[in-house]
């Protein structure tokens, strides 16, 4: 199967011009088939503030009421997504901006209310890998915004990490997929205060041992759990790295090895 690289970048990278231009250069230089998934939360918060709409967060997740949904649709599916697409076109990359509603690429269900009512937030139910694969096979590079739909006319705000993971899993039947999560650190660190203490590779046994020792903690635990879930679903490799190092050999490479997975 052909190789495919799926890169997920947070909003901070694509919302600041210098980091966006560097990302576009690096992404355009990647060889082979590729997909980009982006966030955009800071821009959404900023626009909401200008419009007098309060942004509410619980455990780092945005509460998406009807007014907030309008804002995130404008920002994620419009301003941020189309800036990226235009920048890639300028670099010779034939990019196509997509929300989950476009071509019914990603369908979600509205998150049920438990302790918290997140509002119009979607949990991914299906990804149309065949249609995405057709586009990619024709040389189109999907640029995916963190919005999905429920098939009944409602858009849903959806976590970009989740979109990246679910899309990578769906495409793993068609391509040899490498999933790259970009964030502010160089990779998974032995010491969170030492940027150069990157753990170059991790298997599941390493992860459980380092979690028990307290080396891996906090938000990194669910990120790595998602990584191993993607690997079990057929993704070849997951890499956690800083966005300004994509295309290189830096970061932490996560693989399934042996029965510990």
Rosetta silent file (secondary structure, phi, psi, omega in degrees, C-alpha in Angstrom):
SEQUENCE: XXXXXXXXXXXXXXXXXXXXXXXXXXXXXXXXXXXXXXXXXXXXXXXXXXXXXXXXXXXXXXXXXXXXXXXXXXXXXXXXXXXXXXXXXXXXXXXXXXXXXXXXXXXXXXXXXXXXXXXXXXXXXXXXXXXXXXXXXXXXXXXXXXXXXXXXXXXXXXXXXXXXXXXXXXXXXXXXXXXXXXXXXXXXXXXXXXXXXXXXXXXXXXXXXXXXXXXXXXXXXXXXXXXXXXXXXXXXXXXXXXXXXXXXXXXXXXXXXXXXX
SCORE:     score description
SCORE:     0.000 S_00000001
   1 L     0.000  152.638  176.588    0.000    0.000    0.000 S_00000001
   2 L   -69.407  152.161  176.129    1.031    3.600   -0.542 S_00000001
   3 E   -82.815  145.551  175.904    2.272    5.599    2.408 S_00000001
   4 E  -138.689  134.169  177.008    0.132    8.438    3.795 S_00000001
   5 E  -109.049  122.687  176.897    1.076   10.988    6.435 S_00000001
   6 E  -110.100  117.230 -176.661   -1.744   12.540    8.465 S_00000001
   7 E  -108.151  129.829  173.380   -0.650   15.615   10.416 S_00000001
   8 E  -111.174  125.399  178.285   -2.699   17.192   13.193 S_00000001
   9 E  -122.769  144.077  179.124   -1.767   20.723   14.262 S_00000001
  10 L   -77.331  167.902 -177.257   -3.285   22.832   17.012 S_00000001
  11 H   -59.667  -37.461 -175.988   -4.868   26.222   16.562 S_00000001
  12 H   -57.420  -38.416 -178.317   -1.907   28.165   17.895 S_00000001
  13 H   -66.068  -43.687 -173.266    0.277   26.995   14.981 S_00000001
  14 H   -88.463   -6.967 -177.356   -2.192   27.932   12.233 S_00000001
  15 H   -97.562  -15.589  179.126   -3.393   31.186   13.803 S_00000001
  16 L  -106.448  131.131 -167.282   -0.028   32.977   14.029 S_00000001
  17 H   -61.098  -44.364 -176.171    1.427   34.015   10.681 S_00000001
  18 H   -62.611  -46.574 -179.149    5.078   33.082   11.244 S_00000001
  19 H   -69.897  -33.327  177.109    4.304   29.577   12.536 S_00000001
  20 H   -63.963  -46.078 -179.103    1.637   29.095    9.830 S_00000001
  21 H   -62.323  -39.798  178.189    4.066   29.958    7.013 S_00000001
  22 H   -64.841  -43.807  178.163    6.670   27.564    8.440 S_00000001
  23 H   -59.962  -46.453 -177.889    4.055   24.809    8.742 S_00000001
  24 H   -62.143  -41.276  176.572    2.870   25.349    5.159 S_00000001
  25 H   -60.210  -49.472 -176.388    6.461   25.192    3.864 S_00000001
  26 H   -66.654  -41.753 -178.764    7.201   22.006    5.816 S_00000001
  27 H   -67.091  -42.115  179.005    3.887   20.334    4.969 S_00000001
  28 H   -61.959  -31.535 -178.013    4.222   21.169    1.263 S_00000001
  29 H   -78.651  -14.114  179.304    7.716   19.610    1.287 S_00000001
  30 L   -64.163  132.522  179.361    6.439   16.269    2.675 S_00000001
  31 L   -83.836  153.408  173.814    6.613   13.590    0.006 S_00000001
  32 L    85.119 -170.276 -179.094    3.752   11.271   -0.845 S_00000001
  33 E   -70.602  146.573 -177.553    0.078   11.278    0.091 S_00000001
  34 E  -157.976  157.714  178.046   -0.925   13.501    2.991 S_00000001
  35 E  -138.986  143.990  176.229   -3.789   14.954    5.020 S_00000001
  36 E  -121.498  129.450  174.373   -3.828   17.946    7.382 S_00000001
  37 E  -116.537  131.183 -175.243   -6.207   18.285   10.352 S_00000001
  38 E  -127.857  158.285  170.716   -6.235   21.636   12.173 S_00000001
  39 L   -99.016 -154.651 -179.686   -7.680   23.346   15.225 S_00000001
  40 L   164.916   23.960 -171.485   -8.477   27.034   15.689 S_00000001
  41 H   -62.897  -37.193 -178.047   -9.749   27.558   19.218 S_00000001
  42 H   -65.069  -41.294  178.665   -7.912   30.786   20.019 S_00000001
  43 H   -63.981  -38.081  178.866   -9.341   32.545   16.955 S_00000001
  44 H   -64.978  -42.676  178.709  -12.820   31.320   17.876 S_00000001
  45 H   -62.708  -41.916 -178.611  -12.430   32.636   21.425 S_00000001
  46 H   -64.995  -45.151  179.793  -11.185   35.972   20.109 S_00000001
  47 H   -66.302  -41.188  178.365  -14.058   36.401   17.632 S_00000001
  48 H   -58.081  -42.482  179.192  -16.635   35.352   20.235 S_00000001
  49 H   -62.019  -42.491  179.282  -15.266   38.019   22.556 S_00000001
  50 H   -63.949  -30.490 -179.528  -15.537   40.664   19.821 S_00000001
  51 L   -90.172    1.400  179.265  -19.155   39.618   19.247 S_00000001
  52 L    76.123   25.174  179.486  -19.936   39.718   22.970 S_00000001
  53 L  -105.294  125.097 -178.192  -20.362   35.942   23.243 S_00000001
  54 L   -74.347  132.081  174.585  -18.929   34.317   26.367 S_00000001
  55 L   -93.973  124.753 -179.934  -16.611   31.338   25.789 S_00000001
  56 L  -116.666  131.409 -179.037  -17.079   28.634   28.412 S_00000001
  57 E  -122.279  141.914  173.143  -14.635   25.760   28.877 S_00000001
  58 E  -131.472  122.510 -177.915  -14.873   22.650   31.075 S_00000001
  59 L    52.149   39.222  177.108  -11.786   20.415   31.414 S_00000001
  60 L    79.433    0.190 -179.898  -10.254   22.156   28.415 S_00000001
  61 E  -107.481  138.584 -176.871  -13.291   21.452   26.203 S_00000001
  62 E   -78.252  131.451  169.884  -15.468   24.206   24.773 S_00000001
  63 L   -78.033  121.896 -172.348  -19.151   24.368   25.694 S_00000001
  64 E  -111.984   91.451  173.393  -20.810   24.897   22.300 S_00000001
  65 L   -82.871 -177.309 -174.012  -24.185   26.596   22.512 S_00000001
  66 H   -60.918  -41.567 -179.557  -26.016   27.790   19.374 S_00000001
  67 H   -68.419  -40.788  179.147  -24.211   31.159   19.236 S_00000001
  68 H   -65.428  -36.751  177.900  -20.810   29.569   19.835 S_00000001
  69 H   -59.955  -39.671  176.983  -21.510   27.024   17.087 S_00000001
  70 H   -60.748  -42.513 -178.315  -21.982   29.897   14.635 S_00000001
  71 H   -65.791  -49.021 -176.686  -18.634   31.351   15.669 S_00000001
  72 H   -67.499  -30.888  175.901  -16.664   28.093   15.443 S_00000001
  73 H   -64.799  -45.645  178.224  -18.239   27.309   12.068 S_00000001
  74 H   -60.945  -43.428 -174.149  -17.139   30.697   10.715 S_00000001
  75 H   -78.230  -53.586 -175.525  -13.648   30.379   12.161 S_00000001
  76 H   -69.465  -51.899 -176.049  -12.839   26.680   11.728 S_00000001
  77 H   -79.697  -18.358 -178.269  -14.637   26.002    8.461 S_00000001
  78 H  -106.980  -91.416 -169.977  -14.029   29.474    7.043 S_00000001
  79 H   -54.059  -55.656 -175.203  -11.180   31.760    8.034 S_00000001
  80 H   -67.490  -47.825 -177.008   -8.636   29.269    9.397 S_00000001
  81 H   -61.395  -46.368 -174.463   -9.360   26.471    6.927 S_00000001
  82 H   -74.471  -28.430  172.532   -9.343   28.648    3.809 S_00000001
  83 H   -61.701  -42.774  178.893   -6.158   30.489    4.864 S_00000001
  84 H   -64.753  -47.260 -178.657   -4.423   27.116    5.038 S_00000001
  85 H   -60.032  -45.164 -179.848   -5.864   25.974    1.701 S_00000001
  86 H   -63.163  -40.678  179.382   -4.850   29.208   -0.041 S_00000001
  87 H   -64.795  -38.416  178.256   -1.344   28.977    1.428 S_00000001
  88 H   -70.573  -39.045  176.387   -0.937   25.394    0.237 S_00000001
  89 H   -58.803  -39.038  179.275   -2.204   26.247   -3.252 S_00000001
  90 H   -64.544  -20.072 -179.353    0.478   28.954   -3.407 S_00000001
  91 L  -103.100   14.242  175.963    3.029   26.201   -2.697 S_00000001
  92 L    81.088   15.713  179.003    1.802   23.897   -5.439 S_00000001
  93 L  -102.970  121.579 -177.140   -0.271   21.632   -3.178 S_00000001
  94 L   -82.017   81.248 -174.210   -3.767   20.953   -4.535 S_00000001
  95 E   -89.239  150.505  175.610   -5.575   21.237   -1.195 S_00000001
  96 E  -131.754  120.157  178.928   -9.300   20.933   -0.533 S_00000001
  97 E   -79.197  132.298 -176.969  -10.810   22.288    2.684 S_00000001
  98 E  -135.663  139.108  158.297  -13.387   20.005    4.270 S_00000001
  99 L   -99.216  172.006  177.855  -15.652   19.861    7.264 S_00000001
 100 L   -62.771  -23.596 -179.551  -17.198   16.513    8.136 S_00000001
 101 L   -73.436  -28.726 -178.553  -20.419   17.663    6.458 S_00000001
 102 H   -67.390  122.645 -177.933  -18.746   18.088    3.062 S_00000001
 103 H    59.523   18.151 -178.812  -19.396   14.919    1.020 S_00000001
 104 H    56.119   40.798 -174.298  -20.613   13.307    4.284 S_00000001
 105 L   -69.365  -42.498  178.798  -16.956   12.641    5.113 S_00000001
 106 E  -134.866  121.018  178.149  -17.403   12.445    8.907 S_00000001
 107 E  -108.932  140.068 -176.917  -20.689   11.830   10.636 S_00000001
 108 E  -130.436  168.819  170.916  -21.088   12.268   14.384 S_00000001
 109 E  -115.081  141.873  177.455  -23.666   11.988   17.123 S_00000001
 110 E   -61.604  130.769 -176.855  -24.356   14.858   19.510 S_00000001
 111 L   -60.157  127.945  179.596  -22.602   14.083   22.788 S_00000001
 112 L   -66.258  151.128 -179.942  -25.139   12.898   25.372 S_00000001
 113 L   -79.856  122.728  173.288  -25.604   15.009   28.480 S_00000001
 114 L  -119.796 -112.850  176.780  -24.012   13.467   31.571 S_00000001
 115 L   -70.666  -29.991 -176.347  -22.351   15.586   34.266 S_00000001
 116 L  -127.221  135.811  171.995  -21.749   18.333   31.686 S_00000001
 117 L   -94.780  103.904 -178.228  -23.901   19.506   28.778 S_00000001
 118 L   -80.496   -5.770  178.597  -21.336   20.306   26.088 S_00000001
 119 E    78.580 -135.786 -174.592  -24.048   21.503   23.702 S_00000001
 120 L   -84.351   67.323  178.883  -23.462   21.050   19.969 S_00000001
 121 E  -117.390  135.291 -174.975  -20.391   18.823   20.309 S_00000001
 122 E  -106.678  143.527  169.370  -20.030   15.682   18.214 S_00000001
 123 E  -107.302  123.091 -172.189  -18.611   12.238   18.913 S_00000001
 124 E   -62.655  131.989  178.079  -17.409   10.651   15.661 S_00000001
 125 E  -111.100  -36.067  179.538  -19.436    7.644   14.487 S_00000001
 126 E  -154.613  146.523  176.074  -18.172    7.045   10.939 S_00000001
 127 E  -120.964  129.820 -178.871  -15.556    8.289    8.483 S_00000001
 128 L   -81.874   82.472 -175.350  -16.101    7.826    4.745 S_00000001
 129 H   -65.987  -35.918 -177.165  -12.684    6.352    3.976 S_00000001
 130 H   -62.283  -44.893 -179.156  -13.589    5.279    0.432 S_00000001
 131 H   -68.752  -43.571  176.527  -14.510    8.807   -0.628 S_00000001
 132 H   -61.136  -42.704  179.480  -11.508   10.357    1.113 S_00000001
 133 H   -62.064  -37.680  176.447   -9.280    7.699   -0.436 S_00000001
 134 H   -61.691  -45.939  178.926  -10.618    8.520   -3.908 S_00000001
 135 H   -59.608  -48.699 -177.241   -9.779   12.195   -3.422 S_00000001
 136 H   -62.692  -39.435  178.853   -6.312   11.416   -2.108 S_00000001
 137 H   -63.690  -25.531  177.908   -5.702    8.996   -4.976 S_00000001
 138 L   -86.361    4.438  178.525   -6.463   11.801   -7.423 S_00000001
 139 L    90.430    7.501  177.833   -3.723   13.930   -5.861 S_00000001
 140 L   -84.282  141.031  178.584   -6.028   16.074   -3.704 S_00000001
 141 E  -108.924  106.230  179.094   -4.787   16.929   -0.187 S_00000001
 142 E   -67.559  136.060  173.050   -7.676   17.156    2.311 S_00000001
 143 E  -118.727  108.745 -166.225   -7.422   19.945    4.902 S_00000001
 144 E  -104.050  124.655  178.330   -9.904   19.013    7.593 S_00000001
 145 L   -87.320  154.420 -176.697  -11.563   21.461    9.976 S_00000001
 146 L   -81.644   58.500  176.576  -12.801   20.313   13.429 S_00000001
 147 E  -135.616  138.360  175.741  -16.487   20.289   12.469 S_00000001
 148 E  -129.590 -169.674  177.176  -18.711   17.305   11.695 S_00000001
 149 E  -146.101  165.429 -175.035  -22.457   16.756   11.178 S_00000001
 150 L  -103.529    3.664 -179.203  -25.176   14.420   12.384 S_00000001
 151 L    81.113   -1.852 -179.818  -26.836   13.685    9.034 S_00000001
 152 L  -120.635   21.270  174.447  -29.940   15.593   10.101 S_00000001
 153 L    95.005    6.233 -177.989  -28.799   19.075    9.195 S_00000001
 154 L  -110.800  127.733  170.803  -26.857   19.953   12.336 S_00000001
 155 E   -79.478  151.403 -179.107  -23.183   20.861   12.428 S_00000001
 156 E  -136.266  131.636  174.310  -21.226   19.737   15.496 S_00000001
 157 E   -68.902  129.527 -172.682  -18.030   21.083   17.023 S_00000001
 158 L  -137.239  134.479 -177.011  -15.638   18.105   17.204 S_00000001
 159 L   -56.232  130.416 -176.096  -12.240   17.677   18.842 S_00000001
 160 H   -66.599  -35.744  176.050   -9.439   17.904   16.237 S_00000001
 161 H   -60.064  -41.347  179.845   -7.358   15.154   17.912 S_00000001
 162 H   -65.683  -44.343  177.772  -10.370   12.844   17.632 S_00000001
 163 H   -58.957  -44.101  179.879  -10.926   13.721   13.968 S_00000001
 164 H   -61.735  -47.511 -178.356   -7.253   13.013   13.243 S_00000001
 165 H   -64.014  -46.369 -177.852   -7.312    9.667   15.074 S_00000001
 166 H   -68.310  -36.583  177.997  -10.598    8.443   13.584 S_00000001
 167 H   -68.178  -42.075  177.832   -9.600    9.534   10.060 S_00000001
 168 H   -60.351  -44.613 -179.810   -6.211    7.809   10.384 S_00000001
 169 H   -62.268  -42.808 -178.682   -7.911    4.591   11.555 S_00000001
 170 H   -66.017  -38.344 -178.163  -10.408    4.686    8.679 S_00000001
 171 H   -79.554  -11.329 -177.883   -7.698    5.292    6.064 S_00000001
 172 L   -64.529  -19.013  175.427   -5.472    2.528    7.483 S_00000001
 173 L   -77.772  -13.824 -175.625   -7.360    0.024    5.333 S_00000001
 174 L  -114.600  -23.992 -175.657   -6.275    1.876    2.188 S_00000001
 175 L  -138.545  161.460  166.390   -2.825    3.284    3.019 S_00000001
 176 E   -83.376  100.883 -168.794    0.168    2.705    5.289 S_00000001
 177 E   -95.127  129.856  166.235   -0.735    5.560    7.632 S_00000001
 178 E  -108.607  122.787 -179.308    1.613    7.521    9.866 S_00000001
 179 E  -101.498  123.249 -177.509   -0.326    9.753   12.278 S_00000001
 180 E  -116.836  116.619  174.116    1.584   12.800   13.556 S_00000001
 181 E   -97.134  118.217  178.095    0.269   14.799   16.530 S_00000001
 182 E   -99.119  130.806  173.593    2.000   18.183   16.743 S_00000001
 183 E  -144.334 -167.374 -165.832    2.006   20.065   20.031 S_00000001
 184 L   -79.834  -13.396  178.837    4.173   22.536   21.936 S_00000001
 185 L   -99.235  163.944 -178.355    6.776   20.054   23.248 S_00000001
 186 L   -72.017  -16.019 -178.716    9.434   18.200   21.249 S_00000001
 187 L   165.697 -158.481  172.941    7.814   14.860   22.113 S_00000001
 188 L   -79.467  124.803 -172.935    7.041   12.750   25.177 S_00000001
 189 E  -103.702  142.852  171.558    9.500   13.979   27.826 S_00000001
 190 L   -70.218  -33.437  179.383   11.184   12.117   30.703 S_00000001
 191 L  -131.895  113.346 -174.182   11.261   15.443   32.545 S_00000001
 192 L   -62.271  -16.311  178.583    8.537   17.938   31.628 S_00000001
 193 L   -93.517   -1.658 -179.520   10.883   20.794   32.563 S_00000001
 194 L  -119.850  101.221 -176.462   13.669   19.571   30.244 S_00000001
 195 L   -59.973  -22.529 -177.474   12.791   20.083   26.589 S_00000001
 196 L   -94.224    7.853 -178.996   15.716   17.875   25.543 S_00000001
 197 L   -93.781   39.532 -176.582   14.621   14.815   27.560 S_00000001
 198 E   -65.771  134.370  172.476   12.609   13.404   24.651 S_00000001
 199 L   -86.560  112.644 -170.154   11.838    9.672   24.777 S_00000001
 200 L   -68.577  -31.104  177.711   12.618    8.676   21.162 S_00000001
 201 E  -148.362  151.705 -176.981   10.376    5.601   21.007 S_00000001
 202 E  -140.640  132.463  164.309    7.664    3.988   23.113 S_00000001
 203 L  -108.943 -178.977 -173.186    5.866    0.672   23.026 S_00000001
 204 H   -65.838  -38.056  178.971    2.895   -0.199   25.215 S_00000001
 205 H   -63.420  -40.795  176.223    4.967   -1.864   27.933 S_00000001
 206 H   -59.508  -46.021 -178.687    7.182    1.253   28.138 S_00000001
 207 H   -58.011  -48.853 -177.597    4.097    3.438   28.416 S_00000001
 208 H   -65.045  -38.121  179.392    2.569    1.450   31.281 S_00000001
 209 H   -66.086  -46.457 -177.909    5.882    1.357   33.160 S_00000001
 210 H   -70.091  -30.032  174.682    6.531    5.107   32.768 S_00000001
 211 H   -66.585  -43.840  179.977    2.922    5.888   33.722 S_00000001
 212 H   -64.217  -32.907  179.674    3.324    3.805   36.904 S_00000001
 213 L   -81.077   -6.602 -179.537    6.559    5.630   37.697 S_00000001
 214 L    82.373    6.975  178.180    4.825    9.015   37.275 S_00000001
 215 L   -72.055  -44.713  175.533    7.038   10.014   34.336 S_00000001
 216 L   -99.556  122.464 -175.135    4.047   10.100   31.974 S_00000001
 217 L  -151.497  176.544  174.176    1.123   11.913   33.578 S_00000001
 218 L    60.055 -138.781 -174.812   -1.712   14.398   33.048 S_00000001
 219 H   -66.003  -17.566  179.293   -2.900   15.151   29.526 S_00000001
 220 H   -70.512  -25.937 -178.183   -0.195   12.991   27.960 S_00000001
 221 H   -63.657  -53.984  178.385   -1.898    9.809   29.239 S_00000001
 222 H   -63.888  -31.803  178.086   -5.091   10.112   27.108 S_00000001
 223 H   -61.729  -43.400  179.926   -2.981   11.299   24.140 S_00000001
 224 H   -73.873  -35.418  175.874   -0.900    8.125   24.317 S_00000001
 225 H   -59.885  -41.640  177.082   -3.945    5.925   24.967 S_00000001
 226 H   -63.894  -37.697  179.618   -5.437    7.330   21.753 S_00000001
 227 H   -62.093  -46.187 -179.391   -2.143    6.642   19.962 S_00000001
 228 H   -68.472  -33.359  175.959   -2.148    2.954   20.956 S_00000001
 229 H   -62.112  -41.912  178.287   -5.830    2.671   20.024 S_00000001
 230 H   -63.729  -41.554  179.389   -4.950    3.981   16.541 S_00000001
 231 H   -63.583  -41.385  179.136   -2.100    1.472   16.245 S_00000001
 232 H   -64.798  -26.684 -179.173   -4.376   -1.414   17.233 S_00000001
 233 L   -86.924    3.110  173.310   -6.802   -0.289   14.517 S_00000001
 234 L   114.199   -5.836  174.925   -4.123   -0.605   11.828 S_00000001
 235 L   -65.787  136.192 -173.814   -2.247    2.721   11.810 S_00000001
 236 L   -71.319  -42.442 -173.869    1.443    1.930   11.173 S_00000001
 237 E  -155.555  145.105  172.706    3.030    4.518   13.431 S_00000001
 238 E  -120.015  133.689  179.805    2.086    7.467   15.629 S_00000001
 239 E  -121.986  134.538  173.976    4.548   10.318   16.175 S_00000001
 240 E  -113.400  120.639 -173.725    4.278   13.060   18.800 S_00000001
 241 E  -154.909  173.375  174.944    6.457   16.060   17.950 S_00000001
 242 E   -82.449  144.928 -173.787    6.673   19.817   17.685 S_00000001
 243 H   -61.222  -30.206 -176.603    5.116   21.300   14.526 S_00000001
 244 H   -80.649    8.137  178.300    8.333   23.012   13.439 S_00000001
 245 H  -120.117   10.376 -179.384   10.087   19.627   13.151 S_00000001
 246 L   -64.147  144.808 -176.044    7.700   17.746   10.823 S_00000001
 247 L    92.990  -12.410  178.697    9.520   15.993    8.049 S_00000001
 248 L  -102.180 -169.173 -178.561   12.471   15.281   10.350 S_00000001
 249 L  -107.035   18.967 -178.754   13.326   12.394   12.639 S_00000001
 250 L   -84.555 -177.270  178.275   12.641   14.160   15.919 S_00000001
 251 L    86.655 -175.456  179.125    9.818   13.526   18.376 S_00000001
 252 E  -107.268  124.049  178.428    8.575   10.329   20.008 S_00000001
 253 E   -97.466  128.257 -174.954    7.682    7.398   17.763 S_00000001
 254 E  -113.255  126.120 -177.225    5.014    5.110   19.155 S_00000001
 255 L  -134.796  156.203  171.957    4.751    1.535   17.942 S_00000001
 256 L   -92.150  128.459  178.265    3.014   -1.665   18.912 S_00000001
 257 L  -136.654  123.420  172.391    5.506   -4.364   19.761 S_00000001
 258 L    72.015 -171.021 -171.041    4.752   -7.827   21.071 S_00000001
 259 L   -76.701  -11.884 -179.563    1.902   -9.113   23.177 S_00000001
 260 L   -65.557  -19.245 -178.362    1.946   -6.152   25.612 S_00000001
 261 L   -70.083    0.000    0.000   -0.110   -4.151   23.139 S_00000001
